Amino acid sequence: MNSPADPPPAPDGSQRPPGRPVTRRLTVAQALVEFLAHQYTERDGRRHRLIGACWGIFGHGNVAGLGQALLETGRQRMPYLQGRNEQAMVHAATGYARQRNRLSTHAVTTSIGPGATNLVTGAAQATINRLPVLLLPGDTFATRPADPVLQQLETAHSGDVSVNDALRPVSRWFDRISRPEALVPALLQAMRVLTDPVETGAVTLALPQDVQAEAYDWPEELFTDRVWTVRRAAPDPAALADAVRVVRSAARPLIVAGGGVHHSEAEDALRALVEATGIPVAATQAGKGALRHDHPGDVGAVGHTGTAVADDLARSADLVIGVGTRYSDFTTASNTLFADPAVRFVNLNVASFDAHKMSALPLVADARAGLEALGAALEQAGGYRVDDGYEAEYRAGKERWEREVDRAYAAGDEDARPTQAQVLGALDAVVGEEDVVVNAAGSLPGDLHRLWRARSPRQYHLEYGYSCMGYEIPGAIGVRLAAPDRPVWALVGDGTYLMMPTEIVTAVQENVNIKLVLLQNHGYASIGGLSEATGAERFGTAYRFRDADGGYTGDPLPVDLAANAASLGMEVLRADSVRQLRAALAKARASERPTCVYVETGAAGAPSGALRAQAWWDVPVAETATRPAAVRARAEYDREAAARRRHL
């Protein structure tokens, strides 16, 4: 045992001078990786590793810094994942973070230059969706040994700007580590933001390549385990009392469940409140699955992509209780949905910014803590339950909608090409409650929001805050890494697939067993429909050859996306009919390797029934035009826009 006169050796073997703290000599990159390996979150007494792995693509801006540091630290302490596209690596990290309820995430490192700027789209997607991800782009030299160096952005007005500054507006925290000493406070701030449910999003630490490789004597306590407690904020008692009075005076209340229900694991608390009060629940894209689809209180999706029953209830609601929602324009139907002249709002949200939206009575609290408190306070005040007639009304509406979904899913001819809705119906028949369905863009989000029957809280994974084309495949990889025992499906249209198929190679390399359902419909189906509705006549939205007049209305392009997926290493199953599709989906689910089911969807006419939009969405139409389609679309736009209101 060492005595005070005989100080213990430092970890690198050197002697510590008497009275001096223990230090460890590491490069900035080595210290950063070692620090990240010791960070944890804790909520409800359960501890989680904060940074589960680091994605990376190496170039001259990080290969000798973070690349060397990850190699030296070792896979056991900081797992490394090799990506193919920098944007996709961020998508995978955020998919992982969402599946882990924001209690864990991944880091992403890139070189300076194109690698760093490729992060911007992924960073925007993470921040808009309030999902934590740590970005570690290389940067140009802090010491400026030559000017300019390769990939340096020169500006005539500033000498300290690099391309990484493009990440500032899409990051919740940004810092540039120009000296080793600056790393410690920057790391602490970065962890604070990543673990704060109000502040979280993309966090960027720009790392000049020379500073990454510079050695420094770090205090040993920097590398001890650090736990960031994610506390459940309780509602203010006075605000809670006000909310109870408002709820008890409501005749037609409606709960709008957003992503905050899932992030705070508040599903049981929501179900208990619904069963005690009879208040129905409509879900946003992020909130779908907050109640099981077969719960009597679940009325499905709300907003522009909502169900008929949910949107009808929203139009007549005298009280809307928003739980963990930020009220996007799709949810509010561009402020035309909540039409009762006397409608009031109570917003339960951990973020004051969101709680005050819609001129609501703000209940600033964690979703689970707030729902539990509201339920208890209602009971103490004598209880509350909606009128039997209101409950019977929405249950009957739910039954009518389920029949519409059954019709959309049904296939009259098993040997015909399936419609997109029939693809979802076939998948619905194959999956179990443990499966996860991932999607982000195109026409699929609308069909999924209206039609999908979510069986569990984490089955429905739609990235619709940014609706980023290309998210699905890397996002599914992140989900599967976070939940390795759950079958994970990436649903992708051909337009989205062509944006970013590269991470198929990553899935194959790492044997991340995702299932890809690839729908070939020859173009941007969603934007094509929107274009037609707004008088733009589907201009520039089809994947076809040019015709004699120069438009894209010729034959479909001879593109074989199934062959492309196979060339990247996936097992591919082709399905030419509904019957073949059912068999292929079942085989894919049973497969032990990444598998793609490729299907060309049949032509569909004008949307009807469950596929028709139940509420408006504001997409401005040309105010003056000569083509009849645009003139008609503008007249319809003016009619719909007249119903828009501000809730004051």
N, C-alpha and C positions, 0 to 999 in steps of 0.2 A: 504494500500500500504506500503510495507516495505521500510524503509529508509536505507541509507548506513550504519548507525550504528546498524541497526537491520537486519542482512543478512537473506535472505529467507532460509527456511529449505531445506535440501537436499531431493531428492526423497524418501530416506529410512526413513525420519523423523528426521534425525540428523541435528544439526545446522552446517552451514558452518562457519569456522573461518574467521574473517575479512581479506579481501585481498586474500583469497584462492579461487581457482576455484571450481566450483561445481563438485563433484565426485559422482559416484554411485558404491556401493559395490556389485559386482557380481562375480560369478565364471567365469573362463575362458570360459567355454562352454556357460554359460548364456550370457556373453558379445558378444561372437561370433555370436550367434543366433540373439541377439538384433541388432547388427551391420548389419547383412545380411538383416534384415527386412526393413532397411532404404536405401538400395542401388537401384539406378535407372539408366537406360540408356536413352539417348535422341538423336534422329536423326530427322532432318527436322522438328524440333519443336514438335515432338510427344514423350511423355515420356512413358517408359515401366519399370515395375518392373524387376530388374535384376535376382533375385533368386525367382522364382515363388513358389517353394516348396522344401522340403527336403525328399528324400528317405532314408529309414533306415532299417537295421537289427541289433538288439542289442545283445551284448554279454558283457562279463566282461570288455572289453576295452572301451565301450562307453555308457553302460546302465545308469550308475550313473552320467555320465558327460553330453554328448549331449542328451541322452534320457531324463534325468531329465530337462534339459534346454528347450527342445522342448515342454515338457509337461507344464512347467511353463510359457513359452512365449505364448502358446495357438495357436490353429489352425487358428484363424483369422489373426494373425500377421505372422505366419510361418506355412503354411499347411504341414502336415506330411503324407507321403505315405508309406505304408508297402509293401516291396518287398519280393520276395522268393529266389532270387539269386543275389548276389552282382554284377556280370557282367551284368546281365539283367537290374539292376537298372541304371547303367551307360548308357546302350543302350536307355532306356526310356528317360533319361535326354537329351541325344544328339538328339534323335528324336524330342523332344520338342524344343530344341534350333534351329534345322534346320528349323522347321516349323515357328518359330518366327524370322527367318532371323538373327539369332545370337544375337539378342538384349535382349533376356531373356534365362535363363537356369534353371536347378535345381541343388541342392546340393545332395550329396550322402554320408551317414555316415555308417561306418562298425566298427566292433570290430577289435582288433589286431589279427594277425594270419591268418587262412584260409580266413576269411572274407576280410581282407585287400588285400591279394594276389589275390583273385578272381577279384579285381578291375583292374588288369593289362591289361587284354584283352580289356575291355571296354575303359580304358584310351588310349590304342594304337589306337583304332578305332576313338575316339574323336579327338586325336591329328593329326592323318593322314588325317582326313577329315576337319581339321581346324574348329572344332566345340567346343564351350566353355562348360565345365562342371567342377563343383567344387567338389573335392573329400576330404572327411574328415575322414580318417581312424584313429581309435585308435592306440596307440603305447605303447610299454613297458614303465615301470616306468622311469621317469627322475631321481628320487631320489635313485633308485636302492636299495630298502629296503631288497631285497633278490636277489641272483644271482646264477642260473637263475630263472626267474619267468615263469609261464605257457606261452607257445608259444613264448618264447624268442629265437632268433637265436644267438647261440654262435659261435664266430669266434676267432681263435687264434691270429689274427693280429690286431683286432680293437675291442674296447669296446663300440663304439657308433653306430654300425650297427644293424638295425632291418630288418625284412622282408619288411617293407615299402620302403626301399631303392631300391627295385625292381621297384618301380614306377618312379624313377628318369628319366630313359631314355625315358619313354613314357609320361612324363609330360612337359608342357611348362614352368611351374614354380613349384618348390618344396621347402618346408621349413618344419622344425620340430620345434614345439613350446615348447622349453624346459623350458622356464620361462614365467610367465604371461606378463612381460614387452615386450616380443618379439612378442606378438600377434598383436599389433597395426601396426608396419611397415609391418609385413607379410600380414595382411589383405589388406592394401593399395596396396601392390605389386600384390596380387592375383587379386584384382578388376581391376587393370590396365591391366593385361594380359588378363583376361576374356573379357574385352570390347575393346581390340585392334584388329581390323580386320586383322592385319599382324601377331601378336604374338599369337593369341588365340588358344586354345586347352584345354587339361586337365590341371587343376591346383590342386596340392595336398598340403594340410596342414596336416601333420602328428601330431597327438595330443596325447602325453603320457597320460595315463589314470589318473595318479595322478595330473598332471597339469590341466586337464580338470575340476577337482573338486576343485581346489584351488581358494580362493577368493582374490580379488584385488580391489583397489579403482581406477575406470576408470574415465577419464575426460568425463563430460556429453556431450561435443561436438562430441564425438565419435559416439553418437547415434542420431544425427540429420540427416535429409535427405541429401543424397549426390548424385549428378547427374554426371554421366560419359558421357560426350558428345562424340558421335561417329561422327566425322567430315568427310566430303567428300573431300578427297585430290584431288586437281586439277592437271592436267598434266603440266609439265614444258613447257613454251612457245616455247623454242628452239626445244625440243623433239617433240612437237606437229607439229611445222612447218616441221620438217623432215618427220614425219609420213604422213602429207598431200602430200608432194612431192612424197613419195613412193607410196601412194595409187593412185594418179593421173597418175602415169606412168604404172600402172598394167593393163594387158589385161584380166587376168583370176583370179581375187581375190576371196578368200573364207574366211568367218568368221567362226572360231571355238569357239562356245559359251560354257563356262564352268560354274561351280557352282557359281562363283563370280557374274554372271549376276543376279542370284536369290538372293544371300545374300545382294546385294546392291539395290535390287528392280529396276533393270535397264531394265526390259523387254520393257517398252514403249520407252525408248531411243534407244534400239536396233532396234525395229520395225521402228521407224522414220528414222534411218540411212539406213536401208535396203530399205525402200520405196523410199527414196531420191536417192539412188545410184544403186539399183538393185543387190547389192552384196548378194549372197546366204549365208545361215547360216546352218552349220552342228553342231550337238550338241554332247558333251560328255555325259557320264551317268549322271553326276551331273548337266549338263546344259540343258538336254532335257526338253522341255516345254518353253524354252526361247522365242520361237515363237510358236503359235498354229500350230498344225499339218497341218491345211488347209490353212495356209498362203502361198502364192505363192513362197516366198523366203525361206521357210523351206524345206531343202532337207534331213532331218532326221539325223539319228545317224552316227557318224564318227568313223573309226578305225576298230579294229578286229571284233567287234560286230556291225559294221556299215551297212548302206544301200549301195546298188550298186551305186546309183547315187552320194551319198556323197563321197564315196571312190574313184570313178572315177574322180570326181572334184578335190579331194585332190591330186591325182597322177599328174594331169596336171596343178595345180594351180601355177602361178608365184608369188603370194603373199598370205600368210596366216596371217590373223589378229586374234590372239588369245585374247579372252576376258574372263578374270577370270578363266583361265585353267592352270593346272600345268603340262600338257603334259605327262600323264602317258603312259606306254608302250602300253596299250590297245588303247589309242587315236592315237599314232603315228605308230601303228602296228610294235612295236619294231624298230622304226626308218627305216622302209621300205616304208612308205606310201607317204610321200611328195617327189615325185620322179623327178620333174622337175629340171634339172641341175642348173638352175638359180633362183630357188625359194628363196624368201626372207620372213622374218617374222617380223611382228610388234606385240608386245605383250603389251596389256593393262591389267595391274594387279596392285592391291594395294600393293603387296609385290614385292620389288625389286628382291628378290631371284627368283621368278617365271617369272618376266618380262624379265629377261636376258636369260632365257632358249632358246635353239635352235639358239643361237648367234643372237638373235633378236634385232631390234631397240626397246629399252625399253620405254614404255609409262607408267610411274609409277603413278597411280592415281586410285581413286575409279571408279568402272566400269561405274556407271551412269554418274558421272561427266565427265569422260573421253570420253564416247560415245557422250554426248551432245557437248562437246568441239570439238571433231573431226568432227561431223556433221556441226557445225557452221563454223569451219575453212575451211572445204571443200567448203561450200557455198560462203564464202568470197573470196576464191581463184578462183572463177569462176565456181564452181560446178564440179561434177563428176558423170558419169553414165556408167555402163558397156555397151558393145556393144549389140545391139539387138539380134545378133546371139547367143551370149553366154547365154543371158537370155532365149531365146527360147530353147536352148540346155538343160539347167538344168530343165526347166519346163517340157519338154518332158520326161526327165529322171525321174522326180518326178511322173509323171502320170504312167509310166511303173512300177515303184516300188509299187504304190498304187494298181495296178492290181495284183501284186505278193502277197501283203498282203491280198487282198480279197480272193485269191486262198488258202492261208494258213489258213485263218479263216473259210472258207466254210466247211460245213459238208454235204457230199453226203448222208449219212445214219444217220438220226436223232436218230435212235434207237441203234446205235453202241457206243462203248466207245469213248470218245473224245481224240484226240491227245492234246498235251500240247498247241499247237498253237490254236486249236479249243476252249480250255478252255479260252484263252485270248480273242478270238473272241466273245464268249458268254458273258464274262464280259464286253467287249467293248460295247455290245449292251444294257447293263443294267445301266452302270454308267452315271452320268451327269458330267458337268464340275467342280462341287463342290467336287466330290469324290477325295480321295487320295489313290494311290496304292503304297504299301510299299513292298520292296524286297531287298535282299542283296546277296544271294549266290546260287550256283547250276547252272542248265542250264537255269533257268528262266531269269536271267539278260540279257543273250544274246538274247533270244527271245523277251523280253520286249523292249530292246534297239532298235532292228530292226523293231518290229511290232507295238508297242503301239502307239496309236494316242492321244497324249497329248492335252487336251482341255483347260488347264489353267496352269499358271506358277507353281503351287504347286501340280498338280495332280500326277506327276511322282516323287516318292521318292525312289531312289535306293542308298543304301549305298555300293558303289563300290570302295572306296578308300582302305578299308580293306577287303571288301567282307566277312564279319564276319558271319559265320553260327550261327544261333540263334538270330540274330538281329531283325528279322521281327516282332515277336509278341510284345516284349517290345518296339521296335521302334514305332510300330503302336499305342501302348498305349500312348507314349509320344506325338505323332502327334495328337491323339484325345484329349488329355488334353490341348494341345495348340490351337486346333481348334474344340471345342466341337460341333459345328453345321455342321461339314463336315463328311460325311460317309467315314470311313477309312478301307481299305482292306489290310490285311497281306497275301501275297501270299507265300506259304511255301511248299517245297518238303518234302518227308518223311525223308530224311537224315538230313535236317536242323531242322525239327520238333523235332526229337529225341534228338537233341543237347540241346534244351531249351524250353520245353513246359510249364515250371513252372509258367510263368507270366499269363497264362490263369486264374489261381486262383486270381491274383491281379485284372485282368479285371472284373471278376465276383464280387469280393468283393466290388470294387469301382464303379461297374456298368459303366465301361468305354466301351461303346458300339462299340467295334471293330468287323469287319467281317473277319473271317479266311477262306481262300481257301486252303485246304490241299490236295495236289496232291500225290497220292501213285504211285510211279514208281519203287519200290523195289530196292532202292540203290542210289548211288551217280551217277546220270545220267551224269552230266557235266564232272566229273573226269573220268567216264567210257569212254565217248567219246574221251576225251583228251588222256587217256591211250591207246585207240585203235589207235589214230592218231600218237602217238609217239612210237609205237611198243611194248607197255607193255601189250597189249591184254586184257585190262579191268581187270587186276589182282587186286583182293582185293577190287572191287568197287560195288559188288552186294550184296543185302540183301537176301541171299539164303542159304539153307542147303548145307553142303559139299557133293560132289559126291564120287564115289568109289575111285577116284584117289586123293581125299583130297582137290580138288578145290571147290570154292563156285559157283557151276553151277547146283546144285540140285533144288528142288522145292522152290518156294518163301516161306519165313518165314510166319507162321500163326499169323502175328501181326495185331491187329485191332486198328489202330490209331484213328478211329472215336470213338470207345468205350473209348479210353483213354481220348480224349478231352471231352467226355460227363462226364466221371468220375471226371474231374476237374471242372465241373460246366457249361460247355457251352451247349447251344442248338445245336444239330447236325442234319444236313440234308444230307442224303446220295443220291448221284446221280450216276446211273449206265449207263447213256446214255447222248447224247447231249441234247435230249429233256428234260430229267429230270434235267440236269444241268442248263438249262436256267430258269426253274421254281424255282429251289432251290436258284439260285443267286438273283432272284427277291424277293423271300420270305425273304432271309437273309437281303437284303438291307432295306426292310420295317420293320424288326424286331426291337424291342426296347430294346433288350438285346444282350449280346455278342453271336454271332452265328458262327458256323463252317459249311462250305460246304465241304464235303468229296467226292473226286472223284478219281477213279483209271483210269489212262490214258492208252490209247491203245498203242500197240507196234508201233514204228515208224522205218522206214528204214533209209538209209543213208540220211543226210540232203540234200535238194535240194531247188532251187528257193530262196525264201526269208529267208529260214532257214539255208542256207549255209553261212559259213564265207566268207566275201568279202575281207578280208585282213589277213595277217599273224600275228602270235604271237609267240615270241621266247620262246620255252620251250626246253631246251637242250635234245638231244637224244643220247643214248649210242654210242660212237665213234667206239666201236668194240663189236660185238655180233655174236652169232651163229644162233639164231632163225631168220627165213626169215622175219618176220614182223618187227623186229628191224632193220635189214639190209636195208629194203625198206624205213623205216621211216627216217633213217640217210641220205640216198641219197636225199630224199625230203627236209630234214632239210638243207643240204649243198646247195641245189639249192636256197631255199628261203633266207638263210642267206647271200648269195652273193649280194643281193640287199640292204643290210643294209648299212647305211651311217651316218656319223656325219655331222651335219649342221654347217659349219664354216664360 
